[in-house]
Amino acid sequence: MCASSEYLSLVPVMTSLLLVVAGVRLPEDILNERDNHPNSVYSQKSHFGGGRSRPVKTYYQTGEKDTDLPVCSPFSVCGKLDTYGTPWLEKQCRCPGKPCSESAHSRDGHTISDRTKQYKVCEPVKKLKRCKYFRDITWTNIMYPDNTTQQVMHCRCPKNSVAYLIKRHAYQTDNGVGYQFSFACSPQTKLKCQRKEPCRLFSVRKSAARPEVDEVTMSSLCSCPHNHRCPKHHLDVGVVPGRVYSDDAVRTYSGYCM
């Protein structure tokens, strides 16, 4: 009876050895490798935070350091975090008090999210009212003649909505022509995609000042049918290159349900 008990106690050890010899990973192996595997969600999370995180590439709209930036006006975007592909941050102005948030978390209290972009403001976003669909201007983008920009937030879009361009206005200054773009809020589309109809449009812009990264804007056009998915990246399977706008260094791509 004692020998039989000893044999039974060895069964788990023998089974583990056989699994290792056969090349089968044990549960503890999977848990130990989760932070190092390139496709692990834990590994991907470490790119944004934690002691071993990779620093996010940072660019400055003006100058090369925070003190070179102008002081932000009320509810101006102080930083734009782009999470499409490898995250990168553009600092646009400096907050008059504490530094602009560089957190990758959208719930840091200073973030307004739209698609793959996080817009950081100096003030708490809870001070901004909720926008009404199609009526209120959620933010204004001002492009100055020297190609610098300023983005001012006016209200927050409701959940499950996206911003879209509602008005474009050109203005004349002593230094040249500038432009003002106004955006409003729209509910996310619930239309089902028809056969051979693209589900998502990508606009990819190359920047001479930031050749390492692409500025990508995504627009969802319709929802894919059951058991199909819409590509989330312009290099995914199911994406077809489209028109090139050479003046703006922009190329469009159309994604189709797969």
C-alpha positions as CSV (number, residue, x, y, z in Angstrom):
1,M,0.0,0.0,0.0
2,C,2.9,2.3,0.9
3,A,4.7,1.6,-2.4
4,S,1.5,2.3,-4.3
5,S,1.1,5.7,-2.6
6,E,4.7,6.6,-3.5
7,Y,4.1,5.7,-7.1
8,L,0.9,7.9,-7.2
9,S,2.9,10.8,-5.8
10,L,5.4,10.6,-8.6
11,V,2.8,10.6,-11.4
12,P,2.5,14.5,-11.6
13,V,6.3,14.8,-11.7
14,M,6.6,12.1,-14.4
15,T,3.8,13.7,-16.4
16,S,5.5,17.1,-16.3
17,L,8.8,15.6,-17.5
18,L,7.1,13.9,-20.4
19,L,5.4,17.1,-21.4
20,V,8.7,19.0,-21.3
21,V,10.4,16.3,-23.4
22,A,7.5,16.4,-25.9
23,G,7.9,20.2,-26.2
24,V,4.6,21.1,-24.5
25,R,4.7,24.3,-22.5
26,L,3.5,24.1,-18.9
27,P,1.1,26.7,-17.4
28,E,3.9,28.1,-15.3
29,D,6.1,28.5,-18.4
30,I,3.3,30.6,-20.1
31,L,2.9,32.8,-17.0
32,N,6.7,33.3,-16.7
33,E,7.0,34.4,-20.4
34,R,4.0,36.7,-20.5
35,D,6.0,39.9,-20.0
36,N,8.6,39.0,-22.6
37,H,6.6,37.6,-25.5
38,P,6.2,40.2,-28.2
39,N,2.6,39.5,-28.7
40,S,1.7,39.4,-25.1
41,V,-0.8,42.0,-23.8
42,Y,1.4,42.4,-20.8
43,S,4.4,43.1,-23.0
44,Q,2.4,45.7,-25.0
45,K,1.2,47.4,-21.9
46,S,4.8,47.8,-20.7
47,H,5.5,50.1,-23.6
48,F,3.2,52.7,-22.0
49,G,4.1,52.5,-18.3
50,G,5.9,50.8,-15.6
51,G,9.6,50.7,-14.6
52,R,10.7,48.8,-17.7
53,S,8.7,50.8,-20.2
54,R,10.1,52.1,-23.5
55,P,10.1,55.9,-23.6
56,V,7.5,57.2,-26.1
57,K,9.1,59.2,-28.9
58,T,8.5,62.9,-28.3
59,Y,8.4,65.7,-30.8
60,Y,8.1,69.4,-30.2
61,Q,6.0,71.7,-32.5
62,T,8.3,74.5,-31.6
63,G,11.9,74.2,-30.5
64,E,13.5,71.1,-28.9
65,K,12.4,71.3,-25.2
66,D,9.5,72.3,-23.0
67,T,10.8,75.8,-22.4
68,D,10.8,76.5,-26.1
69,L,7.0,76.0,-26.3
70,P,4.5,78.9,-26.0
71,V,2.3,79.0,-22.9
72,C,-1.1,77.3,-23.5
73,S,-4.2,79.4,-23.7
74,P,-7.3,78.0,-21.8
75,F,-8.3,74.5,-23.0
76,S,-5.7,74.4,-25.7
77,V,-4.2,71.0,-26.5
78,C,-0.8,70.9,-24.8
79,G,0.1,67.4,-26.1
80,K,-1.2,64.9,-28.7
81,L,-0.5,61.2,-28.1
82,D,-0.9,59.1,-31.2
83,T,-1.5,55.4,-30.4
84,Y,-1.7,54.2,-34.0
85,G,1.1,51.6,-34.3
86,T,4.1,52.7,-32.2
87,P,2.9,55.4,-29.9
88,W,4.4,58.9,-30.2
89,L,3.8,62.3,-28.6
90,E,3.8,65.8,-30.0
91,K,4.0,68.6,-27.5
92,Q,2.3,71.8,-28.7
93,C,2.4,74.2,-25.8
94,R,3.3,74.2,-22.1
95,C,0.9,74.4,-19.2
96,P,1.2,77.5,-17.0
97,G,1.2,75.4,-13.9
98,K,2.1,71.7,-13.7
99,P,3.5,69.8,-16.8
100,C,1.2,68.6,-19.5
101,S,0.1,65.0,-19.0
102,E,2.2,62.4,-20.9
103,S,0.2,59.4,-19.6
104,A,-0.9,56.8,-22.1
105,H,-4.1,56.3,-20.0
106,S,-7.2,58.1,-21.4
107,R,-8.6,58.4,-17.9
108,D,-5.9,60.6,-16.5
109,G,-8.4,63.4,-16.1
110,H,-6.8,65.6,-18.8
111,T,-7.6,63.5,-22.0
112,I,-10.1,63.7,-24.8
113,S,-9.9,60.7,-27.0
114,D,-10.8,60.4,-30.7
115,R,-10.1,57.2,-32.5
116,T,-6.3,56.5,-32.0
117,K,-5.5,60.0,-30.7
118,Q,-5.4,61.3,-27.2
119,Y,-5.6,65.1,-26.8
120,K,-4.1,66.3,-23.5
121,V,-5.2,69.6,-22.0
122,C,-3.9,71.5,-18.9
123,E,-7.3,71.8,-17.2
124,P,-9.4,68.9,-15.9
125,V,-11.6,67.7,-18.8
126,K,-14.6,67.5,-16.5
127,K,-14.8,71.3,-16.7
128,L,-15.8,70.9,-20.4
129,K,-19.5,70.3,-21.1
130,R,-20.9,67.5,-23.2
131,C,-21.4,68.4,-26.9
132,K,-24.7,67.9,-28.7
133,Y,-24.5,65.8,-31.9
134,F,-24.1,67.8,-35.1
135,R,-24.6,71.2,-33.4
136,D,-21.8,72.0,-31.0
137,I,-18.2,72.5,-32.1
138,T,-16.1,70.1,-30.1
139,W,-12.7,71.6,-31.1
140,T,-11.1,74.1,-33.4
141,N,-7.9,73.5,-35.3
142,I,-6.1,76.7,-36.2
143,M,-3.3,76.5,-38.8
144,Y,-1.1,79.6,-38.9
145,P,0.8,80.8,-41.9
146,D,4.1,79.5,-40.4
147,N,2.6,76.0,-40.4
148,T,2.3,75.9,-36.6
149,T,-1.1,74.8,-35.2
150,Q,-3.2,75.3,-32.2
151,Q,-6.1,73.1,-31.2
152,V,-8.7,74.5,-28.7
153,M,-11.3,72.2,-27.1
154,H,-14.8,73.6,-26.5
155,C,-16.8,70.5,-25.4
156,R,-16.5,66.7,-25.1
157,C,-18.2,64.4,-27.6
158,P,-20.6,61.8,-26.0
159,K,-19.4,58.2,-25.7
160,N,-19.3,56.1,-28.8
161,S,-19.1,59.1,-31.1
162,V,-16.4,60.5,-33.4
163,A,-15.5,64.0,-34.5
164,Y,-15.9,65.1,-38.1
165,L,-15.0,68.3,-40.0
166,I,-18.0,70.6,-40.2
167,K,-16.5,73.9,-41.3
168,R,-13.3,75.2,-43.0
169,H,-12.4,78.8,-42.9
170,A,-9.5,80.7,-44.5
171,Y,-8.2,84.0,-43.1
172,Q,-5.7,86.5,-44.2
173,T,-2.9,87.9,-42.0
174,D,0.2,90.1,-42.7
175,N,2.3,86.9,-42.8
176,G,0.1,85.0,-45.2
177,V,-3.0,82.8,-45.3
178,G,-4.1,80.8,-42.3
179,Y,-6.9,78.2,-41.9
180,Q,-9.4,77.3,-39.2
181,F,-11.0,73.9,-39.1
182,S,-14.1,73.2,-36.9
183,F,-15.2,69.8,-35.8
184,A,-18.5,68.5,-34.5
185,C,-19.6,65.1,-33.0
186,S,-21.4,62.3,-34.8
187,P,-22.6,58.9,-33.5
188,Q,-20.5,55.9,-34.7
189,T,-22.1,54.4,-37.8
190,K,-24.3,51.4,-37.5
191,L,-24.8,50.9,-41.2
192,K,-24.0,47.4,-42.5
193,C,-21.4,47.2,-45.2
194,Q,-22.6,46.1,-48.6
195,R,-20.7,43.7,-50.8
196,K,-17.4,45.1,-52.2
197,E,-18.0,48.3,-50.1
198,P,-15.0,49.5,-47.9
199,C,-15.6,49.5,-44.2
200,R,-12.7,51.9,-43.2
201,L,-10.7,54.6,-44.9
202,F,-7.1,55.4,-43.9
203,S,-5.4,58.7,-44.7
204,V,-1.6,58.3,-44.3
205,R,0.5,61.5,-44.2
206,K,4.3,61.5,-44.4
207,S,6.0,64.4,-42.5
208,A,9.4,65.7,-43.4
209,A,9.8,66.8,-39.8
210,R,8.9,63.3,-38.4
211,P,10.0,60.8,-41.0
212,E,10.0,58.0,-38.5
213,V,6.3,58.0,-38.0
214,D,3.1,58.2,-40.1
215,E,0.2,60.5,-39.3
216,V,-2.8,58.3,-39.9
217,T,-6.4,59.3,-39.7
218,M,-9.0,56.5,-39.7
219,S,-12.7,56.9,-40.7
220,S,-15.2,54.0,-40.2
221,L,-17.6,53.9,-43.0
222,C,-19.9,50.9,-42.1
223,S,-20.0,47.8,-39.9
224,C,-18.9,44.4,-41.2
225,P,-21.4,41.5,-41.3
226,H,-21.3,38.6,-38.7
227,N,-18.0,36.6,-38.6
228,H,-16.2,39.4,-40.5
229,R,-13.8,42.0,-39.3
230,C,-12.6,45.4,-40.6
231,P,-8.8,45.9,-40.8
232,K,-7.5,48.2,-38.1
233,H,-4.2,49.1,-39.8
234,H,-3.4,50.3,-43.3
235,L,-0.9,47.5,-43.8
236,D,-3.3,44.7,-42.7
237,V,-4.7,42.1,-45.1
238,G,-7.8,43.4,-46.8
239,V,-6.5,46.9,-47.3
240,V,-6.1,48.3,-50.8
241,P,-3.9,51.4,-51.6
242,G,-5.8,54.3,-53.1
243,R,-5.2,57.8,-54.4
244,V,-2.0,59.8,-53.7
245,Y,-2.2,63.5,-52.9
246,S,1.4,64.6,-53.6
247,D,0.9,68.2,-52.5
248,D,0.1,67.1,-49.0
249,A,2.2,63.9,-49.0
250,V,-1.0,62.0,-48.3
251,R,-2.0,58.5,-49.5
252,T,-5.4,56.9,-48.9
253,Y,-6.1,53.3,-48.2
254,S,-9.5,51.4,-48.2
255,G,-10.1,48.5,-45.9
256,Y,-12.6,45.8,-46.7
257,C,-14.4,43.3,-44.5
258,M,-12.4,40.0,-44.1
